[in-house]
Amino acid sequence: MNLKIKVCGMCTSKNILEVAEQCPDFMGFIFYEKSKRFVGHDFVIPDTFPASVRRVGVFVNESVEFILETVSKHKLDLVQLHGNEPALVCKKLKPEVGVIKAFQVDEKFDFTTTRMFVPFVDFFLFDTKTETYGGSGKSFDWNLLQQYNEVVPFFISGGISTQNTMKINAIRSNQLFAVDVNSGAELSPGLKDIRLIQTIKQQLQAVA
C-alpha cells in the first residue's frame, strides 16, 4: 500500500502553509457555512501554496454554478461532494474538475448505492455517518469496507488519528487510496497540530 494523505478543514493562511510544508498529497478547504471549519467569506489560498499539493474544495448540497465559481476563484483541483448530491451533479462537474463523492457509512450502508456514481467520479470517500456532514471525530467499522467492490479508488475519513492510523493496515481493499485527516490532528477546529500531522504521516509510511 502506498497511501496518500489528505489534510482537511484548513482555514488560516499561516496554518495552511505550515501544513503544506509537511507535503500532504491533498489539502481540503470547507465551503459549507454550517461547518466549524468553514473557510469564511473572505478566504484566500496563499499565493505561495505549493503546486504539488492538490486543492480540494468541500461542498454540501450546493448548486453546480456555485461550485464551479468557487473552483475558478480558488483554482481547485478537485471538489468533494459531502452531502446528498445525486449522480447528475457529479456528471455535470466531471468535465470541469476532479470529483470526490463522499458517503456516510454505518452498519446499514448499502455499498451498491455507489455504483451509479462510478462513471462520473475520480474517487469515493467513506466517512462516519453522523447528523452533521463530517468532522465528527468518530470512526466507523472499517471492516464494512470489505463490502465495497467497485473500481473507483477511495479515501477513508472519520476520526483518523495517531491512535488508529496503524490499524489501517488491516483494511483489505485494493481500492484504498488515501487517508483523510481532520479533527484527529487539531489543536482546535480548523487549526492543525503540525506534530500530529508529522506523526500520522510517519505512521502511514510505516503501514505502506
VMD Tcl script that draws the C-alpha trace (Angstrom):
set ca {
  {0.00 0.00 0.00}
  {1.25 3.43 -0.95}
  {-1.33 5.52 0.83}
  {-1.85 9.19 0.07}
  {-2.78 11.69 2.76}
  {-5.34 14.49 2.67}
  {-5.44 17.10 5.41}
  {-8.89 18.66 5.50}
  {-10.61 21.54 7.26}
  {-7.88 24.14 6.73}
  {-8.75 27.78 7.35}
  {-5.93 30.20 8.14}
  {-3.07 31.18 5.82}
  {-0.30 30.55 8.36}
  {-1.53 27.10 9.28}
  {-2.20 26.23 5.64}
  {1.42 26.93 4.75}
  {2.72 25.12 7.85}
  {0.78 22.01 6.88}
  {1.79 22.36 3.23}
  {5.43 22.13 4.34}
  {4.65 18.58 5.51}
  {3.90 17.68 1.88}
  {0.44 16.14 2.09}
  {-0.90 14.93 -1.24}
  {-4.20 16.80 -0.86}
  {-5.47 19.69 1.25}
  {-9.16 20.28 1.86}
  {-10.99 23.59 2.29}
  {-14.59 23.51 3.51}
  {-17.08 25.82 1.79}
  {-20.03 24.70 3.91}
  {-21.18 27.54 6.16}
  {-22.54 25.30 8.93}
  {-19.20 23.57 9.42}
  {-16.99 24.52 12.36}
  {-14.20 24.58 9.79}
  {-15.91 26.82 7.24}
  {-13.24 28.88 5.50}
  {-15.23 32.11 5.71}
  {-16.39 34.55 3.07}
  {-13.03 36.33 2.67}
  {-10.94 33.20 2.35}
  {-7.90 33.22 0.06}
  {-5.42 30.41 -0.53}
  {-1.91 31.89 -0.09}
  {-0.04 32.74 -3.27}
  {2.91 30.62 -2.11}
  {0.78 27.49 -1.76}
  {2.76 24.67 -3.43}
  {1.51 23.27 -6.72}
  {2.46 19.77 -5.56}
  {-0.43 19.73 -3.07}
  {-3.79 19.22 -4.77}
  {-6.52 21.64 -3.69}
  {-9.85 20.10 -2.69}
  {-12.98 22.15 -2.09}
  {-15.57 20.52 0.16}
  {-19.23 21.28 -0.56}
  {-22.57 20.15 0.87}
  {-25.63 20.21 -1.38}
  {-24.52 23.31 -3.29}
  {-25.51 24.26 -6.83}
  {-23.28 23.33 -9.74}
  {-22.94 27.03 -10.56}
  {-21.67 27.95 -7.09}
  {-19.25 25.03 -7.04}
  {-17.75 25.93 -10.42}
  {-17.44 29.59 -9.44}
  {-15.53 28.53 -6.33}
  {-13.36 26.14 -8.36}
  {-12.38 29.00 -10.65}
  {-11.80 31.51 -7.84}
  {-9.54 29.24 -5.77}
  {-8.03 27.16 -8.58}
  {-9.31 23.93 -7.06}
  {-8.10 20.62 -8.45}
  {-10.98 18.57 -7.06}
  {-14.34 19.05 -5.42}
  {-15.57 16.82 -2.61}
  {-19.35 16.48 -2.53}
  {-20.19 15.65 1.05}
  {-23.97 15.91 1.05}
  {-26.81 14.13 -0.73}
  {-25.78 15.14 -4.23}
  {-27.16 12.89 -7.00}
  {-25.04 11.34 -9.72}
  {-26.30 14.01 -12.14}
  {-24.41 16.71 -10.23}
  {-21.20 14.68 -10.49}
  {-21.83 14.21 -14.20}
  {-22.15 17.97 -14.72}
  {-19.00 18.74 -12.75}
  {-16.74 15.99 -14.08}
  {-15.77 17.72 -17.37}
  {-14.58 20.77 -15.42}
  {-12.90 19.45 -12.27}
  {-11.98 16.25 -10.45}
  {-14.79 14.82 -8.34}
  {-14.76 13.03 -4.97}
  {-18.18 11.79 -3.87}
  {-18.49 11.20 -0.14}
  {-20.80 8.74 1.58}
  {-21.66 8.43 5.26}
  {-21.20 4.84 6.40}
  {-22.74 2.83 9.19}
  {-23.67 -0.84 9.51}
  {-26.78 -0.27 7.38}
  {-24.97 1.41 4.48}
  {-25.52 -0.26 1.10}
  {-22.28 -0.02 -0.89}
  {-24.12 -0.82 -4.12}
  {-25.51 2.73 -3.99}
  {-22.09 3.92 -5.16}
  {-22.47 2.11 -8.48}
  {-24.48 4.81 -10.26}
  {-21.72 7.33 -9.49}
  {-18.86 5.29 -10.91}
  {-18.76 6.88 -14.41}
  {-18.75 10.42 -13.03}
  {-16.19 10.49 -10.21}
  {-12.46 10.16 -9.68}
  {-12.69 8.96 -6.09}
  {-15.15 7.99 -3.39}
  {-14.75 8.99 0.24}
  {-16.23 6.92 3.06}
  {-16.89 8.83 6.27}
  {-18.67 8.06 9.52}
  {-22.42 8.58 9.44}
  {-23.48 11.43 11.72}
  {-26.22 14.05 11.87}
  {-23.70 16.57 10.56}
  {-21.57 16.32 7.43}
  {-18.15 15.14 8.61}
  {-15.78 16.44 11.29}
  {-17.29 14.17 13.94}
  {-14.01 12.75 15.20}
  {-15.62 9.29 15.14}
  {-14.56 6.26 13.12}
  {-16.87 3.73 11.50}
  {-16.24 -0.01 11.41}
  {-13.59 -0.31 8.70}
  {-14.44 -3.97 8.25}
  {-17.54 -2.78 6.39}
  {-15.25 -1.72 3.54}
  {-14.94 -5.36 2.56}
  {-18.39 -4.95 1.01}
  {-17.10 -2.39 -1.50}
  {-16.26 -3.94 -4.88}
  {-16.29 -1.12 -7.43}
  {-13.28 0.03 -9.48}
  {-13.18 3.61 -8.16}
  {-10.41 4.17 -5.57}
  {-11.47 5.63 -2.23}
  {-10.44 7.77 0.72}
  {-11.29 6.80 4.30}
  {-12.30 9.51 6.74}
  {-13.73 9.86 10.21}
  {-11.70 10.02 13.39}
  {-8.32 9.28 11.80}
  {-5.68 9.99 14.45}
  {-2.38 8.77 15.85}
  {-4.42 6.28 17.90}
  {-5.75 4.26 14.97}
  {-3.60 5.01 11.92}
  {-1.63 1.78 12.27}
  {-4.88 -0.22 12.15}
  {-5.38 0.88 8.55}
  {-3.09 -1.99 7.58}
  {-5.97 -4.34 8.41}
  {-8.21 -2.87 5.68}
  {-8.30 -5.43 2.87}
  {-9.12 -3.48 -0.25}
  {-7.05 -2.85 -3.35}
  {-9.04 0.34 -3.90}
  {-7.96 2.05 -0.67}
  {-6.16 5.12 -1.99}
  {-5.88 7.78 0.70}
  {-6.50 8.72 4.32}
  {-8.39 11.92 5.13}
  {-7.19 13.59 8.34}
  {-9.17 16.34 10.01}
  {-10.29 16.61 13.64}
  {-7.86 13.93 14.82}
  {-4.91 16.24 14.16}
  {-6.21 19.51 15.55}
  {-5.46 21.93 18.35}
  {-8.91 23.45 17.77}
  {-11.43 23.31 14.89}
  {-9.59 24.32 11.73}
  {-6.17 24.64 13.40}
  {-3.93 21.65 12.76}
  {-1.18 20.42 15.08}
  {1.93 20.04 12.94}
  {3.45 17.44 15.26}
  {0.36 15.26 14.94}
  {0.41 15.64 11.15}
  {4.05 14.55 11.13}
  {3.33 11.54 13.33}
  {0.34 10.42 11.28}
  {2.37 10.75 8.10}
  {5.20 8.65 9.59}
  {2.70 6.03 10.72}
  {1.15 5.85 7.25}
  {4.58 5.38 5.72}
  {5.17 2.52 8.15}
  {1.87 0.97 7.12}
  {2.85 1.28 3.47}
}
mol new
graphics top color blue
foreach p $ca { graphics top sphere $p radius 0.5 }
foreach p [lrange $ca 0 end-1] q [lrange $ca 1 end] { graphics top cylinder $p $q radius 0.2 }
display resetview
